[in-house]
Amino acid sequence: MSVAVFRRRGARAGEGRVDGRVYRDGEEHLTRFARTRIGVEAFVEPRTAVTDTTIVLVAATGEWTRRRVPGPQAAHQLAHRLGIPAYDAGVVGYPQRMRDWNSRLAAEARARREP
């Protein structure tokens, strides 16, 4: 009896693929975010072994959002269309205001859990 231990299986529906709709929905979200907040900057995150290229928009308040994009060039082009500066996150890092925003949210969540 033969057992196929390393059988190649096809991808499940939607797994490992990103269709154009996902990018369009993401672009719409990013556009709304940039248009409704002040001082927005873009930080382009490179593709890794587990994630596609992403773009993080950070407002002056530190509020932020992240979405997948087709590639670094597309991320920079989107930032240009939105009229906001774009930086490579791997080179410049993330702004302190983003870390401060995350810290405030975490502190608020802890305060809600405490009796």
C-alpha positions as CSV (number, residue, x, y, z in Angstrom):
1,M,0.0,0.0,0.0
2,S,1.4,3.4,-1.0
3,V,0.7,6.5,1.0
4,A,1.2,10.0,-0.4
5,V,2.9,11.8,2.4
6,F,3.9,14.9,0.5
7,R,1.0,15.4,-1.8
8,R,0.6,18.7,-3.5
9,R,-2.8,20.1,-2.8
10,G,-4.5,22.8,-4.6
11,A,-5.2,26.1,-2.8
12,R,-8.5,26.3,-1.1
13,A,-11.0,28.9,-2.4
14,G,-9.5,32.3,-1.8
15,E,-6.4,31.0,0.0
16,G,-3.1,32.5,-1.0
17,R,-4.6,34.7,-3.7
18,V,-5.6,38.3,-3.7
19,D,-8.0,39.4,-6.4
20,G,-8.3,43.0,-7.7
21,R,-11.4,43.6,-5.6
22,V,-9.4,43.3,-2.4
23,Y,-7.0,46.0,-3.7
24,R,-9.8,48.2,-4.9
25,D,-11.6,47.9,-1.5
26,G,-8.4,48.7,0.2
27,E,-7.7,51.7,-1.9
28,E,-11.2,53.0,-1.2
29,H,-10.6,52.6,2.5
30,L,-7.2,54.3,2.4
31,T,-8.6,57.2,0.3
32,R,-11.4,57.8,2.8
33,F,-8.9,57.6,5.7
34,A,-6.6,60.2,4.0
35,R,-9.4,62.5,3.1
36,T,-11.0,62.5,6.6
37,R,-7.9,63.0,8.7
38,I,-5.2,65.7,9.0
39,G,-1.4,65.2,8.5
40,V,-1.6,61.8,7.0
41,E,1.7,60.1,5.9
42,A,2.2,56.8,4.1
43,F,4.7,54.1,5.2
44,V,5.3,51.3,2.6
45,E,6.0,47.9,4.1
46,P,7.9,45.4,1.9
47,R,6.5,42.0,1.0
48,T,7.6,39.2,3.3
49,A,7.4,35.5,3.2
50,V,3.9,35.7,4.9
51,T,2.5,39.0,3.8
52,D,2.1,41.0,0.6
53,T,3.3,44.6,0.3
54,T,1.3,46.8,2.5
55,I,0.9,50.5,3.0
56,V,0.2,52.1,6.5
57,L,-1.4,55.5,6.6
58,V,-0.7,57.4,9.8
59,A,-2.6,60.6,10.8
60,A,-1.3,63.5,12.8
61,T,-3.1,62.0,15.9
62,G,-1.3,58.7,15.5
63,E,-4.4,56.9,14.3
64,W,-3.4,54.4,11.6
65,T,-4.7,51.9,9.1
66,R,-3.0,49.2,7.0
67,R,-4.0,47.6,3.7
68,R,-2.4,45.4,1.1
69,V,-1.3,46.9,-2.2
70,P,0.0,45.2,-5.4
71,G,3.6,46.4,-4.8
72,P,5.8,49.2,-3.6
73,Q,5.4,51.2,-6.7
74,A,1.6,51.0,-6.5
75,A,1.9,52.2,-2.8
76,H,4.0,55.2,-3.7
77,Q,1.7,56.0,-6.7
78,L,-1.4,55.9,-4.4
79,A,0.3,58.2,-1.9
80,H,1.1,60.6,-4.7
81,R,-2.5,60.6,-5.9
82,L,-3.6,61.3,-2.4
83,G,-1.2,64.1,-2.1
84,I,0.6,62.7,1.0
85,P,4.3,61.9,1.6
86,A,5.4,58.3,1.3
87,Y,8.3,56.7,3.1
88,D,9.8,53.2,3.1
89,A,9.0,51.8,6.6
90,G,12.1,49.5,6.5
91,V,14.3,52.6,6.0
92,V,12.7,55.3,8.2
93,G,10.7,53.2,10.7
94,Y,7.3,54.3,12.1
95,P,6.5,57.7,13.6
96,Q,6.4,58.0,17.4
97,R,2.8,59.2,17.2
98,M,1.7,55.8,15.9
99,R,3.4,54.0,18.9
100,D,1.8,56.6,21.2
101,W,-1.7,55.9,19.7
102,N,-1.2,52.1,20.2
103,S,-0.1,52.7,23.8
104,R,-3.2,54.8,24.5
105,L,-5.5,52.2,23.1
106,A,-3.9,49.4,25.1
107,A,-4.1,51.5,28.3
108,E,-7.8,52.2,27.6
109,A,-8.5,48.5,27.0
110,R,-6.7,47.6,30.3
111,A,-8.7,50.2,32.2
112,R,-12.0,48.8,30.9
113,R,-11.0,45.3,32.1
114,E,-10.0,46.4,35.6
115,P,-12.8,46.3,38.2
